[in-house]
């Protein structure tokens, strides 16, 4: 219910004060790398607003027995609207925006969460822009994104921005240990500050996958079965692991004369990995190609 969101205590304190002093923004965006708790914080903020609770301290904690947990967690609160990147459409947005102008049913507030926004088309952006410029009374729009630079600048200029920092290795290790992960410290070391990345890695092979990709990249010894099975379970985890290997490899070549061509090649591979799903490419083929050794 009230699982602690580690590493973002200052942000939680700031959000708590906004409610306490009645200075809640009508539209804001939580941004930072994926897997660090932005969506959890957005829902916790929404719970506090919808429960009509004014925090007394620096946290947004609500008693576990409060019915708001069940209603928000199951998306059945009549004053809460949640859309995710893979389900957003102009019809959905228009329908929700119409409801935002109606009186709240149970709460003082109405809240719309647009979670994991990586791309917003022009029609959706224009519809959002209109309601953000003329916000309905006691309505809060919360967006979360790991790619703030990909969103329209006209939209971003009207959103209050809250930046979430990557998590420390110690925090990620602790999170993984509480979940009973046996490779907690090793996974935290290759997580690049994201507990979500570390958890996803554990679910698709953990350090076995990491070592397999590392051997493929440095020695040309690719385990096709290992990579294929991992891609089927979670392509994003495999991609993030490979990008971590690229980054470490580039650090090791910083003082080498061939650094610039290596950096150019790595950049091309990262672009390919990031566009693979969007272009509906063969994920196994892309991973195997990107994991091959660099030849000069």
Secondary structure, DSSP 4 states (H G I P E B T S, - for coil): -----TT-HHHHHHHHHHHHTT---SEEEEESSTTSSHHHHHHHHHHHHHTT---SSSS----TT-THHHHHHTT--TTEEEEEGGG--HHHHHHHHHHHTSPPSSSS-EEEEEES-S---HHHHHHHHHHHHTPPTTEEEEEEES-GGGS-HHHHTTSEEEEPPPPPHHHHHHHHHHTT-TTHHHHHHTSTT-HHHHHHHHHTTTHHHHHHHHHHHHHS---HHHHHHHHHHHHHHHHHHHHHHHHHHHHHTTTSTTHHHHHHHHHHHHHHHHHTTTTT--HHHHHHHHTSPP--
